[in-house]
Amino acid sequence: MKSLKPGDESPVRPSGQIHTSERNDDEQSAVVGNERMTGLAGAVLLVLILIELVSAAILRTLLSIHVFAGVLLAGPLVVKLGSTFWRFLRYYTGSPAFVRRGPPHLALRVMAPLLIVTTLVVIGSGIGLVVTGPLSAGPLLPLHGFSVLVWLPLIALHGFAHIRRVPRLVTDDWSNPSSKNLAKGRGRRLGMNLGALLAGAVAAILLFPGAASWIVWSQTNAKIPAPMIVGLLVAILTLLVIRPWRLEGDG
């Protein structure tokens, strides 16, 4: 048996126990890191979505901003979808730390596939409209409007269910930097989100010339889109009825 030095009263743990403890710490750190990655991407998306909604309400004046922000948010969206899918994969493949953390609220899990699909349709049809221009928009314009109508109540529920956790997830990475608070990998999380924003910005700059024809079109046709008005009203009604802060989840 290993002798203890004077004043050293800590028990001697077998090497297997040490390795198990280190592995558990690494797995728990992965869970926390995943949550913080998702939270940071979600915070960026929230800002860009608010810009999209405001610019859509004043489309004749802010259409260029609407187009640029709409393409830009594709980058952070990829990060958020990736981190969310990673948690889904680790949970359902039985990773102990992710299983212990538990899944998001059942209602949020049921809603998630429709939210993902409508989000992709909103962004994809919006980018498609920039590429085609108003004269060749075809079915893309009504598809964009209908998808926004469905998407607004879903994103409102999702956002309000997580809004109280997001600031803490973001600030914990910097206000609690010690290993005890599992901040390992914060530089990687910041780098991935900044890289996604940069990629989105490059795409927005490349596609921005396509907005010129829409800016001309907006001078005579732009008004607050009816699907957005209806979608916002449905979103407000849904929030009042369901009160999503009761669904506040971990995902």
C-alpha positions in Angstrom: 0.0 0.0 0.0 1.3 3.5 -0.9 2.2 5.5 2.1 0.8 9.0 2.5 2.9 12.0 3.1 2.2 14.1 6.3 -0.9 16.1 5.8 -2.0 14.1 2.8 -5.1 12.3 3.9 -6.7 11.8 0.4 -7.5 8.2 -0.3 -5.5 6.3 -3.0 -7.8 5.4 -5.9 -7.1 2.5 -8.2 -6.0 3.5 -11.6 -9.2 2.1 -13.2 -11.3 4.4 -11.0 -9.2 7.4 -12.1 -9.7 6.5 -15.7 -13.4 6.1 -15.2 -13.7 9.4 -13.5 -11.8 11.2 -16.2 -13.9 9.6 -18.9 -17.1 10.6 -17.0 -15.8 14.2 -16.8 -15.0 14.2 -20.5 -18.5 13.0 -21.3 -20.1 15.5 -19.1 -17.9 18.2 -20.6 -19.1 17.1 -24.0 -22.8 17.5 -22.9 -22.2 21.0 -21.5 -20.1 22.0 -24.6 -22.9 20.8 -26.9 -25.5 22.9 -25.0 -23.3 26.0 -25.1 -22.6 25.5 -28.8 -26.4 25.3 -29.5 -27.1 28.3 -27.2 -24.5 30.5 -28.9 -25.8 29.6 -32.4 -29.4 30.1 -31.2 -28.5 33.6 -29.8 -27.0 34.6 -33.2 -30.1 33.2 -35.0 -32.4 35.1 -32.7 -30.9 38.4 -33.6 -30.9 37.7 -37.3 -34.5 36.5 -37.2 -35.6 39.6 -35.5 -33.9 41.6 -38.2 -35.7 39.6 -40.8 -39.1 40.2 -39.2 -38.5 43.9 -38.8 -37.2 44.3 -42.3 -40.2 42.3 -43.7 -42.6 44.7 -42.0 -40.9 47.6 -43.8 -40.0 45.7 -47.0 -40.0 48.7 -49.4 -37.3 50.4 -47.4 -35.4 47.5 -45.9 -35.6 44.8 -48.6 -31.8 44.8 -49.1 -31.3 44.2 -45.4 -34.0 41.5 -45.5 -32.2 39.7 -48.3 -28.7 40.0 -46.8 -29.7 38.8 -43.3 -31.8 36.0 -44.8 -28.8 34.5 -46.5 -26.4 35.3 -43.6 -28.4 33.3 -41.1 -27.9 30.1 -43.2 -24.4 29.8 -41.6 -25.5 29.9 -37.9 -28.5 27.7 -38.8 -26.1 24.9 -40.0 -24.2 25.1 -36.7 -27.4 24.9 -34.6 -28.8 22.0 -36.7 -25.5 20.2 -36.4 -25.2 20.6 -32.6 -28.8 19.6 -32.1 -28.5 16.5 -34.3 -25.3 15.6 -32.5 -27.2 15.6 -29.2 -30.0 13.6 -30.8 -27.5 11.0 -32.1 -25.6 10.7 -28.8 -28.8 10.4 -26.8 -30.4 7.7 -28.9 -27.2 5.7 -29.3 -27.0 5.5 -25.5 -24.2 7.8 -24.5 -24.4 7.7 -20.7 -23.8 11.4 -20.1 -26.3 12.5 -22.8 -28.9 9.9 -21.5 -28.4 11.3 -17.9 -29.0 14.8 -19.2 -32.3 13.7 -20.6 -34.2 14.8 -23.8 -36.0 18.1 -24.3 -39.7 18.4 -23.4 -41.8 15.9 -25.4 -43.8 18.7 -27.0 -40.6 20.3 -28.3 -39.4 17.0 -29.7 -42.7 16.4 -31.5 -42.6 19.9 -33.0 -38.9 19.7 -34.0 -39.2 17.9 -37.4 -41.9 20.3 -38.6 -39.8 23.3 -37.4 -36.7 22.0 -39.2 -38.6 21.4 -42.4 -40.3 24.8 -42.5 -37.1 26.6 -41.5 -35.3 25.0 -44.4 -38.2 25.8 -46.8 -38.3 29.4 -45.7 -34.6 29.9 -46.1 -34.3 27.8 -49.3 -37.3 29.5 -51.0 -36.0 32.9 -50.0 -32.5 32.2 -51.5 -34.3 30.8 -54.5 -36.2 34.0 -55.0 -33.0 36.0 -54.9 -31.5 33.8 -57.6 -34.6 33.8 -59.9 -35.7 37.4 -59.5 -39.3 38.6 -59.5 -40.0 37.8 -63.2 -39.1 34.1 -62.8 -40.2 33.6 -59.2 -43.0 31.1 -60.2 -44.2 29.0 -57.3 -41.3 30.1 -55.1 -43.1 33.3 -54.0 -46.3 31.6 -52.7 -44.2 28.8 -51.2 -42.1 31.3 -49.3 -45.2 33.1 -48.0 -47.0 29.9 -46.9 -43.9 28.4 -45.2 -43.5 31.7 -43.3 -47.1 31.5 -42.1 -46.5 28.0 -40.7 -43.0 28.7 -39.5 -43.7 31.8 -37.4 -45.9 30.1 -34.7 -43.3 27.2 -34.5 -40.3 29.4 -34.1 -42.1 31.5 -31.6 -42.9 28.5 -29.4 -39.3 27.2 -29.8 -37.8 30.6 -29.0 -39.9 31.3 -25.9 -39.3 27.8 -24.6 -35.5 28.4 -24.6 -35.1 32.1 -24.3 -34.4 32.1 -20.5 -31.6 29.6 -20.9 -29.8 31.0 -23.8 -28.1 34.1 -22.1 -26.8 31.8 -19.3 -25.4 29.3 -21.8 -23.6 32.0 -23.7 -22.3 33.9 -20.7 -21.2 30.8 -18.7 -18.6 30.1 -21.3 -16.8 33.4 -20.4 -17.9 34.2 -16.8 -17.1 30.7 -15.5 -13.9 29.7 -17.3 -12.6 27.2 -14.8 -12.4 23.4 -15.6 -14.9 22.9 -12.7 -17.5 24.7 -14.8 -16.7 22.5 -17.9 -15.8 25.4 -20.2 -13.4 23.2 -22.2 -13.6 24.0 -25.9 -15.1 27.5 -25.7 -12.6 28.7 -28.3 -13.7 26.0 -30.7 -17.3 26.9 -30.1 -16.7 30.6 -30.8 -14.6 29.8 -33.8 -17.2 27.5 -35.4 -19.9 30.2 -34.9 -17.7 33.0 -36.2 -16.7 30.8 -39.2 -20.4 30.0 -39.9 -21.2 33.7 -39.8 -18.3 34.4 -42.2 -19.4 31.8 -44.6 -23.0 33.2 -44.5 -21.6 36.7 -45.1 -19.6 35.5 -48.1 -22.7 33.8 -49.5 -24.8 36.9 -48.8 -22.3 39.2 -50.6 -22.2 36.8 -53.6 -26.0 36.7 -53.9 -26.6 40.3 -53.1 -26.5 41.6 -56.7 -29.6 39.4 -57.3 -31.5 41.6 -54.9 -31.4 44.5 -57.2 -34.4 43.4 -59.3 -36.4 42.8 -56.1 -35.5 46.3 -54.8 -37.0 47.7 -58.0 -40.0 45.5 -57.7 -40.5 46.5 -54.1 -41.0 50.2 -55.0 -44.4 49.4 -56.6 -45.4 46.0 -55.0 -43.9 45.7 -51.6 -46.2 45.8 -48.6 -46.4 43.8 -45.4 -46.9 40.2 -46.7 -50.3 38.8 -45.7 -48.8 35.4 -44.6 -46.5 37.3 -42.2 -49.5 39.2 -40.7 -51.5 36.0 -40.3 -48.4 34.1 -39.0 -47.7 36.7 -36.4 -51.3 36.7 -35.2 -51.3 32.9 -35.0 -48.0 33.0 -33.2 -49.3 35.4 -30.6 -52.4 33.4 -30.1 -50.4 30.2 -29.8 -48.1 31.8 -27.2 -51.0 33.0 -25.1 -52.7 29.6 -25.2 -49.8 27.2 -24.7 -47.5 29.5 -22.7 -44.3 27.9 -23.9 -42.2 28.9 -20.9 -43.8 25.9 -19.2 -42.0 23.8 -21.9 -38.6 25.3 -21.1 -36.4 22.4 -22.0 -32.8 21.4 -22.1 -32.4 21.1 -25.9 
